[in-house]
Each structure stands twice: as structure tokens, then as C-alpha cells.
Amino acid sequence: MSNLLSSLSKTVHASVILAIVLFLGLFYQNNGFVFDVTFYSWLARYTHVVVGIMWIGLLWYFNFVQIPNMAKIPDEQKPAIGKVIAPAALFYFRWGAALTVLSGLILAYLNGYLHDAMTLSLGSGIPKHTAIGIGMWLAIIMAINVWFVIWPNQKRALGIVECDADLKAKSAKTAMLFSRTNTLLSLPMLLTMVAAQNLY
């Protein structure tokens, strides 16, 4: 067991296998599932939740752990964060954001409310679609921040892209402020997502 858990790759592969075994158990207990829109909607929702956890988990890691504690790290140790940990975390962070939005749009399309949610249900007046639509727009704004503001500024702040010291400091502050903006939007976004599924 320790051999399995000492390797992240083996642990993730084992988790996927365990999930598949569990899925097959549920599949056969139910005498199978019909591979229809409902099934693909479930698959999109599962994907949406998994990548969403990756995205928001890393957003909160940056804002609750890394940023507040950087001042406590001795200067000689900071390159380990900037050159190793932060770039790896930012890779999963930005792709988690992209896949969360994409899987959410696919899910809304499969469930037939994509257009109504994106227009905040102004034409039909369905409260559930208004709620999920607000959440979708908040997530899209947050993903745009990740890809077009936070990531370009972090590349300069971390030295991935060369620039002078003033621009590097300005980029670090801009990335932090937009990351905090996403943290600000994260709880309202999650509230609307959960409300749409459970209050209507």
C-alpha cells in the first residue's frame, strides 16, 4: 500500500480504477444505464465537479496559503516557490479553469438550458436558469481573469518571461489583485450553482 501511495501517478491511477469499479457496480446493480443524454449529462457534471474542485481548490490555496505566507519565507528559499511550486500549481489552476467552464457549458447544453441560462432567463423567467446563468457568467469572468490577466502577469512575476524589476513587481501585484477578485467571486458563484440544483 505504501508503494501505491508514495507515487502520485499510481495513486491517481488507482483512484480512477476504483471510480470505474464503483461505477460498474452501480451500473450492474441498476441493470445497466441507458447511454443517452441523461448519462452524458451525468458524465459532464462529474467532470465539471472534478475539474471545478481542482480550480477553486488551487485558487483558495494561492489566496489562503501561498500569498499570505510568502513574506514569512526567507529570501533564499523563495526561488523554490517561484521556480517550482507556483508554475506547477498555475498549470493545473489555468487548465482547471478552462475545463470547468467547458464542461459546464457542455452540461448546460445537454440539459437544454444553455441559451436560457446565458441570457439569465430574461425571456422565459425560469428562476433556476437565472441562478445557474449568474453562476456561469461569474465562472466565465473568473476564467477570463485566470487566462488573460493572472497567468500573463504571473509569467512576468515568476521570471518565466523576462522583464525589468518594476514591471515584475507591478505584475505580481496585478496577479494578486485579480486572484483576490476571483476569490471574492468564488462564493457567490458556488452559491448560485448549488442553489440552481437544490432550491428550485
Backbone bond lengths (Angstrom), bond angles and torsions (degrees), N, CA, C in turn:
res aa  C-N    CA-C-N  psi(-1)  N-CA   C-N-CA  omega(-1)  CA-C   N-CA-C  phi
1 M - - - 1.457 - - 1.528 110.44 -
2 S 1.335 116.64 -39.37 1.457 118.96 -179.30 1.519 110.90 -66.27
3 N 1.341 117.63 -31.40 1.464 121.90 175.87 1.525 109.94 -63.06
4 L 1.336 116.51 -40.99 1.465 121.92 179.21 1.525 110.30 -66.01
5 L 1.331 117.37 -47.06 1.451 121.63 -173.71 1.522 113.73 -80.39
6 S 1.322 117.76 -13.89 1.462 119.52 179.03 1.531 111.68 -79.98
7 S 1.323 117.17 -11.76 1.462 121.84 178.84 1.532 109.38 -116.18
8 L 1.329 115.66 121.71 1.468 119.37 179.08 1.524 110.53 -61.41
9 S 1.315 116.96 -42.74 1.464 120.77 -179.73 1.525 111.45 -58.95
10 K 1.339 116.48 -46.62 1.469 120.29 178.95 1.527 110.98 -65.15
11 T 1.334 116.72 -39.10 1.463 120.83 179.48 1.520 110.86 -62.94
12 V 1.348 116.98 -45.97 1.466 121.18 179.87 1.524 110.66 -64.89
13 H 1.331 117.21 -43.62 1.464 119.96 178.23 1.528 111.14 -62.14
14 A 1.328 116.46 -40.48 1.465 119.78 178.03 1.527 110.73 -65.50
15 S 1.323 117.05 -37.96 1.461 120.82 177.86 1.526 111.05 -63.58
16 V 1.339 116.16 -42.14 1.481 120.55 177.54 1.519 109.75 -62.82
17 I 1.330 117.32 -44.88 1.474 121.14 179.73 1.525 110.21 -62.42
18 L 1.327 117.18 -44.05 1.462 121.38 178.32 1.531 110.98 -60.93
19 A 1.341 116.56 -41.68 1.467 120.68 177.73 1.528 110.72 -63.33
20 I 1.337 117.40 -40.34 1.468 121.11 178.92 1.520 110.71 -65.79
21 V 1.332 116.52 -43.04 1.469 120.51 178.06 1.526 110.03 -61.46
22 L 1.329 116.69 -44.30 1.462 121.06 177.88 1.527 110.71 -62.09
23 F 1.333 116.46 -42.86 1.460 120.75 177.87 1.534 110.30 -60.58
24 L 1.349 117.13 -45.13 1.468 120.42 -179.98 1.528 111.05 -63.42
25 G 1.343 116.25 -38.11 1.466 119.42 176.39 1.520 111.31 -61.63
26 L 1.323 117.08 -45.10 1.468 121.02 177.23 1.524 110.89 -65.68
27 F 1.328 115.84 -36.85 1.464 121.82 179.85 1.528 110.52 -61.02
28 Y 1.332 116.47 -49.22 1.462 119.73 -177.34 1.519 112.66 -75.73
29 Q 1.326 117.46 -31.88 1.459 120.11 176.50 1.532 110.69 -63.14
30 N 1.326 115.16 -31.29 1.460 121.67 -178.68 1.530 112.12 -91.38
31 N 1.343 116.88 8.67 1.471 122.10 -172.97 1.524 111.06 58.22
32 G 1.303 115.66 36.34 1.462 121.43 176.33 1.511 112.97 90.29
33 F 1.310 114.46 167.61 1.457 122.55 174.17 1.511 107.77 -121.12
34 V 1.300 116.51 152.54 1.454 120.39 173.99 1.525 106.73 -86.75
35 F 1.310 116.61 127.85 1.460 120.38 -179.28 1.529 108.83 -82.92
36 D 1.330 113.35 75.71 1.459 121.33 -176.33 1.524 109.48 -121.86
37 V 1.319 117.01 -164.53 1.461 121.12 -179.38 1.522 111.33 -60.63
38 T 1.326 117.87 -37.37 1.468 120.72 179.53 1.522 110.38 -62.01
39 F 1.338 116.81 -43.50 1.462 120.40 178.97 1.526 110.77 -63.30
40 Y 1.319 117.13 -47.69 1.467 120.19 -178.29 1.526 111.32 -67.86
41 S 1.316 116.52 -29.35 1.459 121.05 174.35 1.530 109.64 -65.55
42 W 1.334 116.52 -43.21 1.469 120.39 176.38 1.527 110.37 -61.19
43 L 1.329 117.19 -44.13 1.464 121.56 -179.20 1.534 110.78 -62.63
44 A 1.329 115.95 -41.71 1.472 119.96 177.47 1.524 110.42 -64.65
45 R 1.336 117.22 -40.45 1.471 120.47 179.44 1.526 110.79 -65.14
46 Y 1.333 117.22 -42.81 1.458 121.23 178.51 1.532 110.04 -60.07
47 T 1.327 116.32 -46.91 1.461 121.16 177.94 1.526 110.46 -60.74
48 H 1.327 115.84 -43.48 1.469 122.24 -179.66 1.535 110.51 -59.07
49 V 1.316 116.88 -44.17 1.471 120.76 -179.99 1.529 110.66 -67.13
50 V 1.329 117.74 -44.01 1.472 121.04 -177.55 1.527 110.82 -62.33
51 V 1.337 116.74 -51.87 1.470 118.71 -177.79 1.528 111.23 -71.91
52 G 1.335 117.05 -28.86 1.464 120.67 176.05 1.514 111.73 -65.22
53 I 1.325 116.95 -39.36 1.468 120.87 176.28 1.529 109.92 -63.01
54 M 1.334 115.80 -42.39 1.469 119.71 177.90 1.531 109.97 -59.20
55 W 1.337 116.28 -47.35 1.467 120.58 -176.55 1.527 112.24 -65.17
56 I 1.330 116.93 -56.51 1.457 119.90 -175.17 1.531 110.77 -70.13
57 G 1.331 116.69 -32.79 1.467 119.65 175.52 1.520 111.43 -59.81
58 L 1.332 116.81 -44.23 1.465 119.50 178.99 1.530 111.72 -71.58
59 L 1.330 117.29 -35.72 1.464 120.12 175.14 1.524 109.63 -57.02
60 W 1.322 115.87 -46.93 1.462 119.84 -179.61 1.528 111.56 -70.92
61 Y 1.326 118.01 -33.07 1.472 120.34 174.57 1.533 109.64 -59.32
62 F 1.328 116.54 -48.82 1.467 119.24 -179.99 1.525 111.41 -59.23
63 N 1.335 116.40 -44.60 1.465 120.56 -171.84 1.522 114.58 -84.61
64 F 1.338 117.55 -29.43 1.463 119.85 -179.11 1.523 112.96 -98.39
65 V 1.341 117.68 -20.93 1.465 120.24 -174.74 1.529 111.99 -118.52
66 Q 1.336 117.20 -62.44 1.460 119.72 -170.76 1.530 113.17 -68.08
67 I 1.322 117.64 -56.27 1.473 120.01 -175.76 1.531 112.31 -60.21
68 P 1.355 119.13 -48.34 1.471 118.05 -178.82 1.524 114.20 -64.67
69 N 1.339 117.70 -24.25 1.460 120.00 -175.10 1.522 114.29 -100.34
70 M 1.327 118.25 -4.85 1.469 120.15 -179.18 1.529 111.81 -60.48
71 A 1.330 117.36 -36.96 1.477 119.99 -179.43 1.529 111.86 -65.56
72 K 1.336 117.42 -22.74 1.470 121.08 -178.43 1.525 112.50 -85.63
73 I 1.340 116.70 -11.46 1.469 120.82 -177.53 1.526 108.94 -85.72
74 P 1.331 118.00 129.58 1.471 120.43 177.91 1.540 110.40 -58.52
75 D 1.334 115.93 145.53 1.468 121.05 -175.72 1.521 113.04 -54.70
76 E 1.327 117.24 -37.02 1.468 119.33 -178.10 1.533 112.54 -69.75
77 Q 1.335 117.51 -17.41 1.470 120.67 179.12 1.530 112.79 -96.44
78 K 1.329 117.92 -14.36 1.462 121.31 -176.83 1.527 113.72 -61.55
79 P 1.348 119.66 -34.44 1.470 118.08 178.29 1.532 113.79 -57.42
80 A 1.332 117.69 -28.92 1.472 119.78 178.18 1.521 110.87 -63.55
81 I 1.334 115.64 -37.70 1.465 119.85 177.07 1.521 109.55 -71.03
82 G 1.325 116.58 -51.17 1.460 121.72 -174.16 1.512 114.69 -68.34
83 K 1.329 117.36 -32.29 1.469 120.34 -175.45 1.523 113.68 -98.41
84 V 1.331 117.42 -21.37 1.466 119.54 -174.60 1.534 112.04 -119.07
85 I 1.323 116.78 -60.37 1.471 120.42 -171.42 1.525 112.04 -72.64
86 A 1.326 117.28 -51.28 1.476 119.94 -176.43 1.532 112.73 -60.96
87 P 1.345 120.09 -45.98 1.473 118.12 178.65 1.528 113.09 -60.89
88 A 1.331 117.16 -38.75 1.470 119.88 178.15 1.521 110.78 -66.17
89 A 1.334 116.50 -44.27 1.468 120.16 179.21 1.522 110.86 -64.24
90 L 1.336 116.98 -38.70 1.472 120.64 -179.92 1.523 112.04 -67.86
91 F 1.330 117.87 -29.59 1.468 121.03 176.31 1.532 109.79 -62.01
92 Y 1.334 116.59 -52.36 1.467 120.69 -179.84 1.527 111.09 -68.62
93 F 1.324 116.27 -32.95 1.461 122.02 179.14 1.528 111.27 -61.98
94 R 1.332 116.83 -51.08 1.471 118.63 -175.86 1.521 112.20 -73.24
95 W 1.336 117.50 -36.54 1.468 118.45 178.47 1.522 111.07 -75.16
96 G 1.327 117.66 -30.51 1.459 120.62 172.34 1.516 110.68 -61.39
97 A 1.341 116.53 -41.36 1.467 121.25 178.15 1.522 110.81 -62.82
98 A 1.323 116.73 -48.42 1.474 120.72 -178.15 1.522 111.43 -62.18
99 L 1.323 116.92 -45.52 1.468 120.53 -177.50 1.527 112.15 -72.32
100 T 1.326 116.99 -29.42 1.470 119.50 175.75 1.523 110.21 -64.84
101 V 1.316 116.41 -47.53 1.468 120.19 179.60 1.524 110.26 -64.65
102 L 1.332 117.46 -46.62 1.469 120.74 -178.84 1.525 111.38 -60.80
103 S 1.329 117.46 -47.94 1.470 119.88 -179.31 1.522 111.10 -66.08
104 G 1.339 117.25 -33.38 1.468 120.26 176.78 1.520 112.03 -66.24
105 L 1.330 116.76 -40.81 1.468 120.68 177.71 1.536 110.45 -65.67
106 I 1.332 116.41 -41.16 1.473 120.40 177.38 1.518 109.94 -62.78
107 L 1.316 116.69 -43.96 1.460 121.61 179.35 1.528 110.94 -60.35
108 A 1.324 117.00 -46.06 1.466 120.80 179.36 1.526 111.02 -63.52
109 Y 1.327 116.27 -37.99 1.473 120.07 178.20 1.529 110.67 -65.40
110 L 1.328 116.53 -47.48 1.470 120.32 -178.95 1.528 111.62 -62.47
111 N 1.332 116.90 -33.09 1.464 120.68 179.71 1.523 112.88 -86.85
112 G 1.321 116.46 -2.10 1.453 120.71 172.43 1.517 116.53 81.25
113 Y 1.332 117.85 15.76 1.455 118.39 -178.82 1.525 113.14 -120.78
114 L 1.317 118.83 14.23 1.460 121.24 -175.53 1.536 111.61 -57.03
115 H 1.314 117.44 -55.25 1.463 120.40 -177.29 1.530 111.19 -63.15
116 D 1.332 116.56 -44.80 1.458 120.29 -177.81 1.530 110.98 -63.66
117 A 1.334 116.97 -39.79 1.468 120.26 179.10 1.527 111.20 -69.51
118 M 1.326 117.21 -41.49 1.454 120.41 -178.61 1.533 111.70 -66.65
119 T 1.310 116.78 -24.81 1.474 120.47 175.91 1.531 111.01 -97.24
120 L 1.345 115.97 12.70 1.468 124.04 179.56 1.521 112.53 57.20
121 S 1.329 115.27 26.66 1.461 123.27 176.78 1.531 112.51 58.22
122 L 1.324 115.77 31.05 1.463 119.18 -179.32 1.532 111.78 -64.86
123 G 1.332 116.97 -30.54 1.463 119.93 179.67 1.511 113.52 -80.54
124 S 1.332 116.78 -39.58 1.464 119.88 -173.90 1.527 113.38 -101.44
125 G 1.315 117.65 -21.67 1.461 120.77 177.49 1.513 114.93 68.49
126 I 1.340 117.73 33.96 1.472 121.55 177.98 1.531 108.00 -90.15
127 P 1.350 117.87 110.80 1.467 120.51 -175.29 1.531 113.76 -55.69
128 K 1.326 117.37 -38.00 1.469 120.60 179.42 1.523 110.57 -60.07
129 H 1.332 116.76 -41.51 1.461 120.52 -179.44 1.528 111.37 -71.98
130 T 1.327 116.58 -31.88 1.469 119.75 174.98 1.520 109.67 -63.85
131 A 1.336 116.14 -46.31 1.468 120.59 -179.03 1.521 111.14 -61.45
132 I 1.324 117.40 -51.27 1.462 119.80 -178.16 1.522 110.46 -66.67
133 G 1.330 116.93 -32.77 1.459 120.73 177.76 1.518 112.34 -64.29
134 I 1.330 116.65 -42.05 1.475 119.95 176.31 1.522 109.40 -60.63
135 G 1.326 116.52 -44.43 1.463 120.61 178.06 1.515 112.17 -61.64
136 M 1.329 116.52 -40.47 1.461 119.96 179.64 1.523 111.23 -65.08
137 W 1.328 116.89 -42.77 1.468 119.35 179.12 1.527 111.62 -67.07
138 L 1.326 117.36 -38.33 1.462 119.57 176.22 1.527 110.39 -62.27
139 A 1.333 116.99 -42.90 1.468 120.87 178.97 1.524 111.25 -64.24
140 I 1.323 117.28 -39.69 1.467 120.54 178.63 1.532 110.21 -64.54
141 I 1.321 117.13 -44.14 1.471 120.67 177.12 1.528 109.84 -59.74
142 M 1.327 116.20 -44.23 1.464 120.45 -179.96 1.525 111.33 -63.55
143 A 1.333 117.69 -41.06 1.471 121.09 179.23 1.524 111.08 -67.34
144 I 1.328 116.98 -38.41 1.470 120.29 175.21 1.531 109.62 -61.06
145 N 1.324 116.98 -43.60 1.468 120.60 175.86 1.523 111.21 -57.15
146 V 1.339 116.89 -43.90 1.463 121.27 -178.93 1.522 110.65 -60.40
147 W 1.330 116.33 -53.00 1.460 120.80 -171.33 1.518 114.17 -78.69
148 F 1.333 117.18 -35.44 1.460 119.28 -170.76 1.525 114.87 -109.00
149 V 1.334 117.48 -6.80 1.461 119.92 176.53 1.533 110.35 -125.66
150 I 1.331 116.84 -59.18 1.469 120.09 -174.72 1.526 111.70 -63.05
151 W 1.332 117.66 -51.99 1.462 120.82 -175.50 1.533 112.15 -63.58
152 P 1.344 120.80 -48.97 1.474 118.76 178.08 1.532 112.73 -60.04
153 N 1.327 116.90 -38.58 1.465 119.70 179.02 1.522 112.04 -71.50
154 Q 1.330 116.65 -36.97 1.472 119.90 177.76 1.526 110.80 -65.90
155 K 1.323 117.52 -34.93 1.475 119.03 177.99 1.521 110.59 -60.65
156 R 1.319 117.34 -38.96 1.471 119.96 176.92 1.534 110.47 -72.95
157 A 1.333 116.23 -43.77 1.468 120.13 -177.74 1.526 112.13 -62.52
158 L 1.325 116.94 -35.38 1.466 121.01 -177.69 1.529 113.10 -88.99
159 G 1.342 116.63 -4.18 1.460 119.68 179.63 1.517 113.93 82.26
160 I 1.327 117.47 11.55 1.466 120.46 175.81 1.527 108.84 -68.39
161 V 1.339 114.82 -36.35 1.464 122.71 172.63 1.518 106.71 -112.64
162 E 1.325 116.44 126.83 1.463 120.98 -177.82 1.527 111.24 -69.76
163 C 1.329 115.52 138.15 1.470 121.18 174.81 1.522 107.87 -161.35
164 D 1.343 115.75 170.54 1.464 118.73 -179.51 1.528 110.32 -75.20
165 A 1.320 115.96 167.05 1.470 122.15 -173.91 1.525 112.32 -62.20
166 D 1.330 117.59 -37.42 1.468 120.26 -179.55 1.519 111.74 -65.42
167 L 1.344 115.86 -45.21 1.462 119.94 179.20 1.528 110.32 -66.53
168 K 1.317 116.37 -36.80 1.473 120.96 178.19 1.534 110.28 -60.60
169 A 1.339 116.55 -46.08 1.467 120.67 179.58 1.527 111.06 -66.39
170 K 1.329 116.71 -41.56 1.466 120.94 179.01 1.527 110.27 -64.31
171 S 1.329 116.98 -41.06 1.467 121.76 179.41 1.520 111.29 -64.50
172 A 1.338 117.24 -40.33 1.471 121.04 178.54 1.526 110.23 -61.94
173 K 1.340 116.70 -41.59 1.464 120.14 179.97 1.528 110.54 -67.91
174 T 1.326 117.50 -42.81 1.469 120.95 178.94 1.525 110.57 -61.34
175 A 1.335 116.80 -45.30 1.470 120.68 179.54 1.528 110.12 -60.81
176 M 1.332 116.72 -42.18 1.464 120.49 179.98 1.525 111.40 -64.08
177 L 1.340 116.65 -44.15 1.465 119.96 -177.89 1.534 111.68 -64.99
178 F 1.329 116.89 -38.79 1.466 118.98 178.79 1.524 111.37 -75.03
179 S 1.329 117.14 -30.18 1.458 120.35 173.17 1.523 109.94 -65.74
180 R 1.334 117.29 -39.59 1.463 121.28 176.29 1.526 110.53 -67.31
181 T 1.341 116.66 -35.26 1.464 120.00 175.65 1.518 109.91 -60.12
182 N 1.330 116.51 -44.15 1.464 120.00 178.08 1.518 111.83 -64.71
183 T 1.328 117.24 -36.12 1.466 120.35 175.73 1.524 109.98 -64.04
184 L 1.322 116.31 -41.45 1.462 121.75 176.63 1.529 111.13 -58.57
185 L 1.332 116.62 -41.95 1.467 121.06 -177.49 1.529 113.19 -80.84
186 S 1.335 117.55 -16.17 1.468 120.03 -171.81 1.529 113.36 -64.87
187 L 1.320 118.57 -44.53 1.469 119.31 -178.77 1.531 112.15 -68.43
188 P 1.352 119.91 -44.19 1.469 118.37 174.04 1.526 112.53 -59.83
189 M 1.334 116.82 -39.63 1.468 120.04 179.03 1.527 110.66 -62.14
190 L 1.332 116.93 -47.13 1.462 120.14 179.75 1.529 111.30 -65.51
191 L 1.333 117.01 -36.25 1.461 120.35 178.40 1.537 110.70 -60.30
192 T 1.328 116.77 -46.66 1.471 118.89 -178.15 1.525 111.22 -66.61
193 M 1.321 117.16 -36.64 1.467 120.98 178.96 1.533 110.50 -62.97
194 V 1.328 115.61 -47.62 1.463 120.55 -178.10 1.541 109.88 -70.50
195 A 1.332 116.72 -39.86 1.472 120.62 179.44 1.529 110.30 -60.47
196 A 1.326 116.98 -42.50 1.464 120.62 -178.42 1.526 111.17 -62.10
197 Q 1.316 117.00 -31.49 1.462 120.41 -178.16 1.523 113.29 -87.60
198 N 1.338 116.97 -21.52 1.470 118.38 -170.13 1.520 116.09 -125.74
199 L 1.316 118.92 -15.62 1.462 119.81 -176.79 1.528 113.23 -102.37
200 Y 1.330 117.80 -8.81 1.479 120.21 -176.33 1.518 110.50 -121.73
